């Protein structure tokens, strides 16, 4: 996001998009837990999610990852607090466990596409056929309202797509892990090194810093999100 400091409106909108994505992810996870009949205590998300009166509001300590926030600042987009695979019970079926990990990224992607639709309707002569997500994350210069709407939409999209990458601490690893009937030895190895020893966080931060004109993470997000942007052009 710091790359967008040259266009203050874009920078502020991207910060809002990251915070909104954290909120949507947290709420989506808790709603999935409640809907599937799991308990929040069993997921390490605090007490009482299985109770109907429990709040689904996000909580700073349980939903914000400091390293994810740093990645958002220096690499374009970050992630939320890791949900370890051991904290999601499999006794109700692998599908339920996968749904918990999928809820956050999918909610952010759907929200981004709704905003993209609104952008397309409000600005039919837009530039989406000519740009990619990286252009927006770098702070493309547009009129105020158009800038805000597009930046928030692309920010949500990139948060959701980044979360689907199957590497701890991202939600995609939980999806891949629980999709397997019996996780292979390689998955256990990834848990040990990438999750327990935080190698996954280190790799992601390196991708945020390593320069190819701009961070490698931006190249990845641009490739993953290009189609989601261009279809509205």
C-alpha positions as CSV (number, residue, x, y, z in Angstrom):
1,X,0.0,0.0,0.0
2,X,2.9,2.3,0.6
3,X,3.4,2.3,-3.2
4,X,0.1,4.2,-3.4
5,X,1.2,7.1,-1.2
6,X,1.7,9.2,-4.3
7,X,-2.1,9.1,-4.7
8,X,-3.5,9.7,-1.2
9,X,-7.1,8.9,-2.1
10,X,-6.0,5.4,-3.4
11,X,-3.8,4.9,-0.4
12,X,-6.7,5.6,2.1
13,X,-9.1,3.5,0.1
14,X,-6.7,0.5,0.0
15,X,-6.2,0.8,3.8
16,X,-10.0,0.7,4.2
17,X,-10.2,-2.3,1.9
18,X,-7.7,-4.2,4.0
19,X,-9.5,-3.4,7.3
20,X,-12.9,-4.3,5.6
21,X,-11.4,-7.6,4.4
22,X,-10.3,-8.5,7.9
23,X,-13.8,-7.7,9.2
24,X,-15.5,-9.7,6.5
25,X,-13.2,-12.7,7.0
26,X,-13.7,-12.7,10.8
27,X,-17.5,-12.5,10.5
28,X,-17.6,-15.1,7.7
29,X,-15.6,-17.6,9.8
30,X,-17.7,-17.2,12.8
31,X,-20.9,-17.4,10.8
32,X,-19.6,-20.6,9.2
33,X,-18.7,-22.0,12.6
34,X,-22.2,-21.2,14.0
35,X,-24.0,-22.5,10.9
36,X,-22.1,-25.8,10.9
37,X,-22.7,-26.4,14.6
38,X,-19.1,-26.1,15.7
39,X,-18.0,-24.2,18.7
40,X,-15.8,-21.1,18.7
41,X,-13.9,-22.4,21.7
42,X,-12.8,-25.5,19.7
43,X,-11.4,-23.2,17.0
44,X,-9.4,-21.1,19.4
45,X,-11.5,-18.0,18.5
46,X,-12.8,-17.3,22.0
47,X,-15.8,-18.6,24.0
48,X,-19.3,-19.3,23.0
49,X,-19.6,-19.3,19.2
50,X,-21.9,-22.3,19.4
51,X,-24.3,-20.1,21.4
52,X,-26.8,-18.2,19.3
53,X,-26.3,-15.1,21.5
54,X,-22.5,-15.0,20.9
55,X,-21.2,-12.0,19.0
56,X,-19.8,-12.5,15.5
57,X,-18.0,-9.2,15.6
58,X,-14.2,-9.2,14.9
59,X,-11.7,-9.0,17.7
60,X,-8.4,-7.3,17.3
61,X,-6.2,-9.9,19.1
62,X,-7.9,-12.9,17.5
63,X,-8.3,-11.6,13.9
64,X,-5.4,-9.3,13.1
65,X,-1.9,-10.7,12.2
66,X,0.8,-8.1,12.7
67,X,2.9,-9.8,9.9
68,X,-0.1,-9.7,7.6
69,X,-0.5,-5.9,8.3
70,X,3.2,-5.4,7.5
71,X,2.8,-7.4,4.3
72,X,-0.2,-5.2,3.3
73,X,1.9,-2.1,3.8
74,X,5.0,-3.2,1.9
75,X,3.7,-5.8,-0.5
76,X,0.3,-4.5,-1.5
77,X,-1.9,-6.8,0.5
78,X,-1.8,-8.9,3.6
79,X,-3.7,-11.6,5.5
80,X,-5.6,-12.2,8.8
81,X,-4.6,-14.1,11.9
82,X,-3.8,-17.7,11.0
83,X,-6.4,-20.4,11.9
84,X,-4.3,-23.6,12.7
85,X,-5.6,-26.7,11.1
86,X,-5.6,-28.6,14.4
87,X,-8.2,-26.1,15.8
88,X,-10.8,-27.0,13.3
89,X,-12.4,-30.4,14.2
90,X,-12.8,-33.0,11.5
91,X,-15.4,-35.2,13.3
92,X,-18.3,-33.5,11.6
93,X,-16.8,-34.2,8.2
94,X,-14.0,-32.8,6.1
95,X,-16.5,-30.6,4.2
96,X,-17.3,-28.6,7.3
97,X,-13.6,-28.0,8.1
98,X,-13.0,-26.9,4.5
99,X,-16.0,-24.6,4.6
100,X,-14.6,-22.8,7.7
101,X,-11.3,-22.0,5.9
102,X,-13.1,-21.2,2.7
103,X,-15.6,-18.8,4.2
104,X,-13.3,-15.8,4.6
105,X,-11.6,-15.7,1.2
106,X,-14.9,-16.5,-0.6
107,X,-16.8,-13.8,1.2
108,X,-14.1,-11.2,0.3
109,X,-14.0,-12.3,-3.4
110,X,-17.8,-12.2,-3.7
111,X,-17.9,-8.7,-2.1
112,X,-15.2,-7.5,-4.5
113,X,-17.2,-8.7,-7.5
114,X,-20.4,-7.0,-6.2
115,X,-18.4,-3.7,-6.0
116,X,-16.9,-4.4,-9.4
117,X,-20.5,-4.7,-10.8
118,X,-21.4,-1.4,-9.1
119,X,-18.3,0.2,-10.6
120,X,-19.2,-1.2,-14.1
121,X,-22.7,0.2,-13.9
122,X,-21.6,3.6,-12.6
123,X,-18.7,4.0,-14.9
124,X,-19.5,2.1,-18.2
125,X,-16.6,3.8,-20.0
126,X,-14.1,2.4,-17.4
127,X,-10.5,1.3,-17.9
128,X,-10.8,-2.3,-16.5
129,X,-10.2,-3.8,-19.9
130,X,-6.7,-2.2,-19.9
131,X,-5.4,-2.6,-16.3
132,X,-4.8,-5.4,-13.7
133,X,-5.0,-5.5,-9.9
134,X,-1.4,-4.4,-9.5
135,X,-2.1,-1.1,-11.3
136,X,-4.8,-0.4,-8.7
137,X,-2.7,-1.5,-5.7
138,X,0.1,0.8,-6.9
139,X,-2.2,3.7,-6.9
140,X,-3.6,4.5,-10.3
141,X,-4.9,8.0,-10.6
142,X,-8.7,8.4,-11.2
143,X,-11.4,10.8,-10.1
144,X,-12.2,10.6,-6.4
145,X,-15.4,8.5,-6.2
146,X,-14.1,6.1,-9.0
147,X,-10.8,5.8,-7.3
148,X,-12.3,4.9,-3.9
149,X,-14.8,2.3,-5.3
150,X,-12.2,0.6,-7.6
151,X,-9.5,0.5,-4.9
152,X,-11.8,-1.1,-2.3
153,X,-13.0,-3.6,-4.8
154,X,-9.6,-4.6,-5.9
155,X,-8.3,-4.6,-2.3
156,X,-11.0,-7.1,-1.3
157,X,-10.3,-9.2,-4.3
158,X,-6.6,-9.4,-3.7
159,X,-7.1,-10.2,0.0
160,X,-9.4,-13.1,-0.9
161,X,-7.2,-14.5,-3.6
162,X,-4.0,-14.2,-1.5
163,X,-5.8,-16.1,1.3
164,X,-6.5,-19.0,-1.1
165,X,-2.8,-19.7,-1.7
166,X,-2.1,-23.1,0.1
167,X,0.7,-22.1,2.4
168,X,0.5,-21.4,6.1
169,X,-0.5,-18.9,7.5
170,X,-3.0,-18.5,4.7
171,X,-6.5,-20.1,4.7
172,X,-5.7,-22.0,1.5
173,X,-3.5,-24.4,3.5
174,X,-6.4,-25.3,5.7
175,X,-8.6,-25.9,2.7
176,X,-6.0,-28.2,1.1
177,X,-5.2,-30.0,4.4
178,X,-8.8,-30.8,5.2
179,X,-9.8,-31.7,1.7
180,X,-7.5,-34.8,2.0
181,X,-9.0,-37.9,3.6
182,X,-5.6,-38.6,5.2
183,X,-3.1,-35.7,4.9
184,X,0.1,-36.9,3.3
185,X,3.5,-36.8,5.0
186,X,4.4,-33.7,2.9
187,X,1.4,-31.9,4.5
188,X,2.7,-32.7,7.9
189,X,6.1,-31.5,6.9
190,X,4.6,-28.2,5.8
191,X,2.7,-27.9,9.1
192,X,5.9,-28.4,11.0
193,X,8.1,-25.9,9.1
194,X,5.7,-23.5,7.5
195,X,3.2,-23.2,10.3
196,X,4.9,-24.1,13.6
197,X,8.3,-22.6,12.7
198,X,6.7,-19.7,10.7
199,X,8.7,-20.4,7.5
200,X,5.5,-19.6,5.6
201,X,5.3,-16.1,7.0
202,X,9.0,-15.6,6.2
203,X,8.5,-16.6,2.6
204,X,5.6,-14.3,2.2
205,X,7.4,-11.4,3.7
206,X,10.4,-12.0,1.4
207,X,8.0,-11.9,-1.6
208,X,6.8,-8.5,-0.3
209,X,10.4,-7.2,-0.3
210,X,12.1,-8.9,-3.2
211,X,12.2,-6.4,-6.1
212,X,11.2,-7.0,-9.6
213,X,10.3,-3.4,-10.3
214,X,7.8,-3.9,-7.5
215,X,7.3,-6.7,-4.9
216,X,7.0,-10.3,-6.2
217,X,3.8,-10.6,-4.2
218,X,2.2,-8.0,-6.5
219,X,3.1,-10.0,-9.5
220,X,1.4,-13.0,-8.0
221,X,-1.7,-11.1,-7.1
222,X,-1.9,-9.5,-10.5
223,X,-1.7,-12.9,-12.2
224,X,-4.4,-14.4,-9.9
225,X,-6.8,-11.4,-10.1
226,X,-6.4,-10.3,-13.7
227,X,-9.4,-12.3,-15.0
228,X,-11.6,-11.0,-12.1
229,X,-10.8,-7.4,-13.2
230,X,-10.8,-7.7,-17.0
231,X,-14.3,-9.4,-17.2
232,X,-15.8,-6.1,-16.1
233,X,-14.1,-4.1,-18.7
